[in-house]
Amino acid sequence: MAGGRRSVEARRRSGGRNRRSKPRSQSCESKSLVPKHAERFKTLPEYPLAKIPQRKRELLERGLDVIDLGAGDADLDPPASVFTALNDAARKPPMSRYGFGLGLVPFREAVSSWMEKRFGYPVNPLTEVVPLIGSKEGISHLALAYAEPDTYTIVPEPGYNAYQGGTLFAGAKPYRYALRPRTDFLVDLDEIPSDILSRARILYLNYPNNPTAAIAPLDYLEDVVARCRDLDILLVYDNAYSELAFDGYVPPSIFEIDGAREIAIEFHSLSKTYNMTGWRCGWAVANPEICATLAKVKSFVDTGQFMAIQAAGVAALESWAEFVPRNVAVFKERRDAAVRSFRKAGFVCDIPRATMYLWVRLPEDVPSGLFAERLLEDEGVVIMPGSAFGAGGEGFFRVSFITAPERIAEAARRAAKVLANLTAGVA
């Protein structure tokens, strides 16, 4: 026993090392212990809004007056009825159980009713609606079912980054189509090489458009639907801004186009229409086969949304006729202020007929990333550089008119100051 105790004490004094153990080699010590990333992860760019909240917080702590015109996240309240609906539903024990893919049936029914009322397009609430935890997750996950290695998706740039992200996670290749003013920021399929079109599985379209605020005429959509039918391409129509329109413009559903039902899926969200970005509630509409495909993917990813959120979604949709016109009137006031203020400050921009965005041109010799960085660091104004939405966005920046007109005007004045410094060579 004494010998055993001595050997234990000896090992303790030596740090527990056995005399027969060999020291680690230098190569072993220097080797990284971080697990290796998948190749698909390495292809992902930085998400443009990911780091802004932390930097904004740091600037606020420094005492800087920050004006945030970055994310499409308005400082307005949702309909009052959604709070009551959420509170009432959350207290019911069944709401705390799994929602699974079915979710709250009244939410599906409210979506079906709204689609028919708004677009004249009736859908079966049980087979032609997919509830989503925000439309972003549905858009991102859909590519897993339709795209694969050695195939393409057609991704407009500038555009919503979820299109590219979903494609890359599926192992497919995004064909980045640059949206240009000469085509009114519309995707012209005739400009895409035939060998790409023959291997394309998905075409992403978003009109009214983020970030350009472009709108799509019906005859254009008719042509796109016909081409997708001929090419056997799934048309993913992101209609998140269908209710934020001005000056009498009424954005259509893709399902108002004959032949779309067989090849299209349309995404909607409560985020922009009802000022409910943080609630993460949306839906997709398509024929039963496409809906079942997305639902199957989601069954391996989530187990349904908190159903009390969907109960609040019912209340939001039921408030549509009363709430949305008032909300749009506020956004119109802010749009007018944004156009007026940035034009007065010397910038060039069109008057958007929809969305909550102003797409503002920069001089050719001013990189949008540098302009956005200097505007944030020097003047405390958050905007999105066009390059954050893909290479096709270079030469522009996006302003979200999401706050009071006087704050937008102040942001424009600060932007003019930064631009003057940059063009004068003052970094």
TAVEN-V883471 format. One record per residue. N is the residue number from 1. RES is the residue in three letters. OMEGA is omega in whole degrees, -180 to 180 (none if undefined). NEAR is the number of other C-alpha atoms within 12 Angstrom. Layout:
n->N res->RES omega->OMEGA near->NEAR
n->N res->RES omega->OMEGA near->NEAR
This chain:
n->1 res->MET omega->-179 near->7
n->2 res->ALA omega->179 near->8
n->3 res->GLY omega->179 near->9
n->4 res->GLY omega->179 near->10
n->5 res->ARG omega->-180 near->11
n->6 res->ARG omega->-179 near->12
n->7 res->SER omega->177 near->17
n->8 res->VAL omega->180 near->17
n->9 res->GLU omega->179 near->15
n->10 res->ALA omega->180 near->16
n->11 res->ARG omega->178 near->17
n->12 res->ARG omega->-179 near->13
n->13 res->ARG omega->-179 near->12
n->14 res->SER omega->179 near->13
n->15 res->GLY omega->177 near->11
n->16 res->GLY omega->-178 near->14
n->17 res->ARG omega->175 near->17
n->18 res->ASN omega->-178 near->15
n->19 res->ARG omega->-177 near->12
n->20 res->ARG omega->-179 near->8
n->21 res->SER omega->-179 near->10
n->22 res->LYS omega->177 near->8
n->23 res->PRO omega->178 near->12
n->24 res->ARG omega->179 near->11
n->25 res->SER omega->179 near->9
n->26 res->GLN omega->-179 near->8
n->27 res->SER omega->179 near->9
n->28 res->CYS omega->-178 near->10
n->29 res->GLU omega->-177 near->10
n->30 res->SER omega->-178 near->10
n->31 res->LYS omega->179 near->11
n->32 res->SER omega->178 near->9
n->33 res->LEU omega->180 near->9
n->34 res->VAL omega->179 near->7
n->35 res->PRO omega->-177 near->7
n->36 res->LYS omega->177 near->10
n->37 res->HIS omega->173 near->11
n->38 res->ALA omega->-180 near->12
n->39 res->GLU omega->-179 near->13
n->40 res->ARG omega->178 near->21
n->41 res->PHE omega->-178 near->17
n->42 res->LYS omega->-179 near->14
n->43 res->THR omega->-177 near->21
n->44 res->LEU omega->172 near->24
n->45 res->PRO omega->173 near->20
n->46 res->GLU omega->177 near->19
n->47 res->TYR omega->-167 near->20
n->48 res->PRO omega->-178 near->26
n->49 res->LEU omega->-170 near->25
n->50 res->ALA omega->-173 near->16
n->51 res->LYS omega->-174 near->15
n->52 res->ILE omega->-179 near->27
n->53 res->PRO omega->180 near->18
n->54 res->GLN omega->179 near->12
n->55 res->ARG omega->177 near->22
n->56 res->LYS omega->179 near->29
n->57 res->ARG omega->179 near->20
n->58 res->GLU omega->179 near->18
n->59 res->LEU omega->177 near->23
n->60 res->LEU omega->179 near->20
n->61 res->GLU omega->176 near->13
n->62 res->ARG omega->179 near->13
n->63 res->GLY omega->180 near->12
n->64 res->LEU omega->175 near->19
n->65 res->ASP omega->-175 near->23
n->66 res->VAL omega->173 near->31
n->67 res->ILE omega->-174 near->37
n->68 res->ASP omega->174 near->40
n->69 res->LEU omega->-175 near->42
n->70 res->GLY omega->-178 near->39
n->71 res->ALA omega->175 near->33
n->72 res->GLY omega->-170 near->36
n->73 res->ASP omega->-170 near->30
n->74 res->ALA omega->178 near->31
n->75 res->ASP omega->-178 near->26
n->76 res->LEU omega->-177 near->25
n->77 res->ASP omega->170 near->26
n->78 res->PRO omega->173 near->32
n->79 res->PRO omega->-179 near->31
n->80 res->ALA omega->-176 near->22
n->81 res->SER omega->-178 near->24
n->82 res->VAL omega->179 near->32
n->83 res->PHE omega->177 near->24
n->84 res->THR omega->-180 near->21
n->85 res->ALA omega->179 near->26
n->86 res->LEU omega->-179 near->26
n->87 res->ASN omega->-179 near->20
n->88 res->ASP omega->-177 near->19
n->89 res->ALA omega->-176 near->25
n->90 res->ALA omega->-179 near->22
n->91 res->ARG omega->-178 near->16
n->92 res->LYS omega->-176 near->16
n->93 res->PRO omega->-179 near->13
n->94 res->PRO omega->-179 near->15
n->95 res->MET omega->-179 near->24
n->96 res->SER omega->177 near->19
n->97 res->ARG omega->176 near->18
n->98 res->TYR omega->173 near->19
n->99 res->GLY omega->-174 near->26
n->100 res->PHE omega->-177 near->26
n->101 res->GLY omega->-178 near->33
n->102 res->LEU omega->-178 near->33
n->103 res->GLY omega->-179 near->37
n->104 res->LEU omega->-176 near->35
n->105 res->VAL omega->177 near->26
n->106 res->PRO omega->176 near->26
n->107 res->PHE omega->176 near->35
n->108 res->ARG omega->-179 near->35
n->109 res->GLU omega->178 near->32
n->110 res->ALA omega->176 near->34
n->111 res->VAL omega->180 near->44
n->112 res->SER omega->180 near->33
n->113 res->SER omega->-179 near->24
n->114 res->TRP omega->179 near->31
n->115 res->MET omega->180 near->35
n->116 res->GLU omega->-179 near->20
n->117 res->LYS omega->-175 near->18
n->118 res->ARG omega->-173 near->24
n->119 res->PHE omega->-176 near->22
n->120 res->GLY omega->-177 near->17
n->121 res->TYR omega->180 near->27
n->122 res->PRO omega->177 near->26
n->123 res->VAL omega->175 near->30
n->124 res->ASN omega->-174 near->24
n->125 res->PRO omega->-177 near->31
n->126 res->LEU omega->-175 near->28
n->127 res->THR omega->-176 near->27
n->128 res->GLU omega->177 near->33
n->129 res->VAL omega->173 near->44
n->130 res->VAL omega->175 near->53
n->131 res->PRO omega->-176 near->55
n->132 res->LEU omega->175 near->50
n->133 res->ILE omega->-170 near->39
n->134 res->GLY omega->-177 near->33
n->135 res->SER omega->-178 near->37
n->136 res->LYS omega->-178 near->32
n->137 res->GLU omega->178 near->34
n->138 res->GLY omega->178 near->44
n->139 res->ILE omega->-178 near->47
n->140 res->SER omega->-176 near->34
n->141 res->HIS omega->-172 near->36
n->142 res->LEU omega->-178 near->46
n->143 res->ALA omega->179 near->43
n->144 res->LEU omega->-178 near->33
n->145 res->ALA omega->-173 near->31
n->146 res->TYR omega->-178 near->33
n->147 res->ALA omega->-178 near->32
n->148 res->GLU omega->179 near->25
n->149 res->PRO omega->-179 near->22
n->150 res->ASP omega->171 near->20
n->151 res->THR omega->-177 near->27
n->152 res->TYR omega->159 near->38
n->153 res->THR omega->180 near->42
n->154 res->ILE omega->-173 near->42
n->155 res->VAL omega->177 near->43
n->156 res->PRO omega->174 near->41
n->157 res->GLU omega->6 near->36
n->158 res->PRO omega->-179 near->43
n->159 res->GLY omega->-180 near->42
n->160 res->TYR omega->-172 near->38
n->161 res->ASN omega->178 near->35
n->162 res->ALA omega->179 near->37
n->163 res->TYR omega->179 near->46
n->164 res->GLN omega->-178 near->43
n->165 res->GLY omega->179 near->36
n->166 res->GLY omega->179 near->37
n->167 res->THR omega->-178 near->41
n->168 res->LEU omega->177 near->35
n->169 res->PHE omega->178 near->31
n->170 res->ALA omega->-180 near->33
n->171 res->GLY omega->-180 near->28
n->172 res->ALA omega->-177 near->32
n->173 res->LYS omega->174 near->31
n->174 res->PRO omega->170 near->39
n->175 res->TYR omega->-173 near->33
n->176 res->ARG omega->-179 near->32
n->177 res->TYR omega->-177 near->35
n->178 res->ALA omega->175 near->31
n->179 res->LEU omega->-176 near->36
n->180 res->ARG omega->176 near->23
n->181 res->PRO omega->-177 near->22
n->182 res->ARG omega->176 near->10
n->183 res->THR omega->-178 near->18
n->184 res->ASP omega->179 near->21
n->185 res->PHE omega->175 near->32
n->186 res->LEU omega->175 near->36
n->187 res->VAL omega->177 near->37
n->188 res->ASP omega->-176 near->26
n->189 res->LEU omega->178 near->33
n->190 res->ASP omega->180 near->15
n->191 res->GLU omega->-178 near->18
n->192 res->ILE omega->-178 near->23
n->193 res->PRO omega->-176 near->17
n->194 res->SER omega->180 near->13
n->195 res->ASP omega->174 near->14
n->196 res->ILE omega->-180 near->26
n->197 res->LEU omega->-178 near->29
n->198 res->SER omega->180 near->22
n->199 res->ARG omega->-179 near->28
n->200 res->ALA omega->179 near->37
n->201 res->ARG omega->-175 near->38
n->202 res->ILE omega->167 near->44
n->203 res->LEU omega->177 near->47
n->204 res->TYR omega->173 near->47
n->205 res->LEU omega->-179 near->46
n->206 res->ASN omega->176 near->46
n->207 res->TYR omega->-5 near->44
n->208 res->PRO omega->-163 near->38
n->209 res->ASN omega->167 near->41
n->210 res->ASN omega->15 near->44
n->211 res->PRO omega->-167 near->45
n->212 res->THR omega->-175 near->47
n->213 res->ALA omega->178 near->40
n->214 res->ALA omega->177 near->35
n->215 res->ILE omega->-175 near->36
n->216 res->ALA omega->176 near->34
n->217 res->PRO omega->-179 near->23
n->218 res->LEU omega->-179 near->20
n->219 res->ASP omega->175 near->16
n->220 res->TYR omega->180 near->24
n->221 res->LEU omega->177 near->33
n->222 res->GLU omega->180 near->22
n->223 res->ASP omega->-180 near->24
n->224 res->VAL omega->179 near->36
n->225 res->VAL omega->179 near->34
n->226 res->ALA omega->180 near->26
n->227 res->ARG omega->179 near->26
n->228 res->CYS omega->176 near->31
n->229 res->ARG omega->-180 near->23
n->230 res->ASP omega->-174 near->18
n->231 res->LEU omega->-178 near->23
n->232 res->ASP omega->179 near->23
n->233 res->ILE omega->175 near->33
n->234 res->LEU omega->178 near->39
n->235 res->LEU omega->178 near->42
n->236 res->VAL omega->-175 near->47
n->237 res->TYR omega->-178 near->40
n->238 res->ASP omega->-174 near->39
n->239 res->ASN omega->-175 near->42
n->240 res->ALA omega->-175 near->41
n->241 res->TYR omega->-175 near->41
n->242 res->SER omega->-176 near->41
n->243 res->GLU omega->178 near->40
n->244 res->LEU omega->-177 near->45
n->245 res->ALA omega->-171 near->37
n->246 res->PHE omega->171 near->31
n->247 res->ASP omega->176 near->19
n->248 res->GLY omega->179 near->14
n->249 res->TYR omega->180 near->19
n->250 res->VAL omega->-179 near->23
n->251 res->PRO omega->-179 near->34
n->252 res->PRO omega->164 near->35
n->253 res->SER omega->176 near->42
n->254 res->ILE omega->-178 near->44
n->255 res->PHE omega->169 near->35
n->256 res->GLU omega->-180 near->25
n->257 res->ILE omega->178 near->25
n->258 res->ASP omega->178 near->21
n->259 res->GLY omega->-177 near->22
n->260 res->ALA omega->-173 near->33
n->261 res->ARG omega->-176 near->32
n->262 res->GLU omega->-170 near->28
n->263 res->ILE omega->-173 near->35
n->264 res->ALA omega->169 near->42
n->265 res->ILE omega->-176 near->43
n->266 res->GLU omega->-178 near->47
n->267 res->PHE omega->177 near->45
n->268 res->HIS omega->-177 near->43
n->269 res->SER omega->172 near->41
n->270 res->LEU omega->-169 near->46
n->271 res->SER omega->-173 near->39
n->272 res->LYS omega->-175 near->43
n->273 res->THR omega->-173 near->42
n->274 res->TYR omega->180 near->47
n->275 res->ASN omega->-175 near->35
n->276 res->MET omega->-176 near->30
n->277 res->THR omega->-177 near->26
n->278 res->GLY omega->-178 near->21
n->279 res->TRP omega->179 near->31
n->280 res->ARG omega->-179 near->31
n->281 res->CYS omega->178 near->44
n->282 res->GLY omega->180 near->44
n->283 res->TRP omega->172 near->46
n->284 res->ALA omega->177 near->47
n->285 res->VAL omega->178 near->51
n->286 res->ALA omega->176 near->41
n->287 res->ASN omega->-174 near->30
n->288 res->PRO omega->-178 near->25
n->289 res->GLU omega->180 near->21
n->290 res->ILE omega->178 near->30
n->291 res->CYS omega->180 near->37
n->292 res->ALA omega->179 near->26
n->293 res->THR omega->178 near->29
n->294 res->LEU omega->-180 near->40
n->295 res->ALA omega->179 near->37
n->296 res->LYS omega->177 near->25
n->297 res->VAL omega->-178 near->27
n->298 res->LYS omega->-179 near->30
n->299 res->SER omega->177 near->24
n->300 res->PHE omega->-175 near->16
n->301 res->VAL omega->-180 near->21
n->302 res->ASP omega->180 near->24
n->303 res->THR omega->177 near->22
n->304 res->GLY omega->-180 near->31
n->305 res->GLN omega->170 near->36
n->306 res->PHE omega->-169 near->33
n->307 res->MET omega->175 near->41
n->308 res->ALA omega->174 near->37
n->309 res->ILE omega->179 near->39
n->310 res->GLN omega->174 near->43
n->311 res->ALA omega->175 near->39
n->312 res->ALA omega->177 near->38
n->313 res->GLY omega->176 near->51
n->314 res->VAL omega->-180 near->37
n->315 res->ALA omega->179 near->35
n->316 res->ALA omega->-179 near->40
n->317 res->LEU omega->179 near->41
n->318 res->GLU omega->179 near->31
n->319 res->SER omega->-171 near->26
n->320 res->TRP omega->-173 near->30
n->321 res->ALA omega->-178 near->20
n->322 res->GLU omega->-171 near->18
n->323 res->PHE omega->-170 near->26
n->324 res->VAL omega->179 near->30
n->325 res->PRO omega->178 near->21
n->326 res->ARG omega->-179 near->22
n->327 res->ASN omega->179 near->31
n->328 res->VAL omega->179 near->36
n->329 res->ALA omega->177 near->21
n->330 res->VAL omega->179 near->29
n->331 res->PHE omega->178 near->41
n->332 res->LYS omega->177 near->33
n->333 res->GLU omega->-180 near->24
n->334 res->ARG omega->176 near->37
n->335 res->ARG omega->-179 near->40
n->336 res->ASP omega->178 near->31
n->337 res->ALA omega->-180 near->31
n->338 res->ALA omega->179 near->42
n->339 res->VAL omega->-178 near->33
n->340 res->ARG omega->-174 near->27
n->341 res->SER omega->-178 near->31
n->342 res->PHE omega->175 near->39
n->343 res->ARG omega->178 near->24
n->344 res->LYS omega->180 near->19
n->345 res->ALA omega->175 near->26
n->346 res->GLY omega->-179 near->23
n->347 res->PHE omega->179 near->28
n->348 res->VAL omega->179 near->24
n->349 res->CYS omega->174 near->30
n->350 res->ASP omega->175 near->26
n->351 res->ILE omega->-178 near->29
n->352 res->PRO omega->178 near->35
n->353 res->ARG omega->180 near->34
n->354 res->ALA omega->-178 near->43
n->355 res->THR omega->177 near->44
n->356 res->MET omega->-172 near->50
n->357 res->TYR omega->171 near->44
n->358 res->LEU omega->-179 near->48
n->359 res->TRP omega->-166 near->44
n->360 res->VAL omega->-178 near->38
n->361 res->ARG omega->174 near->30
n->362 res->LEU omega->172 near->34
n->363 res->PRO omega->-174 near->20
n->364 res->GLU omega->-176 near->14
n->365 res->ASP omega->179 near->18
n->366 res->VAL omega->178 near->29
n->367 res->PRO omega->-176 near->26
n->368 res->SER omega->179 near->35
n->369 res->GLY omega->178 near->29
n->370 res->LEU omega->179 near->30
n->371 res->PHE omega->-179 near->42
n->372 res->ALA omega->180 near->40
n->373 res->GLU omega->-179 near->29
n->374 res->ARG omega->179 near->30
n->375 res->LEU omega->179 near->36
n->376 res->LEU omega->-173 near->35
n->377 res->GLU omega->-176 near->28
n->378 res->ASP omega->-172 near->25
n->379 res->GLU omega->176 near->32
n->380 res->GLY omega->179 near->36
n->381 res->VAL omega->179 near->40
n->382 res->VAL omega->169 near->44
n->383 res->ILE omega->179 near->47
n->384 res->MET omega->176 near->44
n->385 res->PRO omega->180 near->43
n->386 res->GLY omega->-179 near->39
n->387 res->SER omega->178 near->34
n->388 res->ALA omega->-180 near->35
n->389 res->PHE omega->-178 near->41
n->390 res->GLY omega->-175 near->37
n->391 res->ALA omega->180 near->25
n->392 res->GLY omega->-180 near->28
n->393 res->GLY omega->-180 near->36
n->394 res->GLU omega->-178 near->36
n->395 res->GLY omega->-180 near->33
n->396 res->PHE omega->165 near->41
n->397 res->PHE omega->-177 near->44
n->398 res->ARG omega->174 near->46
n->399 res->VAL omega->173 near->47
n->400 res->SER omega->-180 near->45
n->401 res->PHE omega->-169 near->47
n->402 res->ILE omega->-180 near->40
n->403 res->THR omega->-172 near->33
n->404 res->ALA omega->-178 near->26
n->405 res->PRO omega->-178 near->27
n->406 res->GLU omega->177 near->21
n->407 res->ARG omega->176 near->28
n->408 res->ILE omega->179 near->36
n->409 res->ALA omega->178 near->30
n->410 res->GLU omega->178 near->29
n->411 res->ALA omega->179 near->38
n->412 res->ALA omega->178 near->40
n->413 res->ARG omega->179 near->28
n->414 res->ARG omega->179 near->33
n->415 res->ALA omega->179 near->40
n->416 res->ALA omega->179 near->29
n->417 res->LYS omega->-180 near->25
n->418 res->VAL omega->180 near->33
n->419 res->LEU omega->179 near->35
n->420 res->ALA omega->178 near->23
n->421 res->ASN omega->-179 near->20
n->422 res->LEU omega->-179 near->26
n->423 res->THR omega->176 near->19
n->424 res->ALA omega->179 near->12
n->425 res->GLY omega->178 near->11
n->426 res->VAL omega->-177 near->13
n->427 res->ALA omega->none near->17
